[in-house]
Amino acid sequence: MFVRFALEPLWQVYEAALDTNGDKTILEKLIKSFNLSVPPCFRCCLLILVVISALCVSGPTLYWKLKRGFDLKPISLISCTPCICDCPPALSLLKLAPVNNQ
């Protein structure tokens, strides 16, 4: 229900705003119903926002990858030094939070 009544209309507006072949009548109805004024550089501003958002999400990862260099070895071939500690063995989840079988 939520997908049908909430997410599908949002997706239609998203496609209409970003796709050049999108249905522009949806945008016109939305703009008229909310009495919005859309500046002519709306797409440019939206594109800048999308790029900045993507950089905020992936920026730290890219920074560390570039700083340390890209390691193209498969993960299974990368070995690390064994851990040397006096930690007790890991507890089972069933011991931490037993389940009542009633």
Helices and strands as residue ranges (DSSP letters): H 2-2, I 3-7, H 8-18, H 24-33, H 42-68, G 75-77, H 93-96
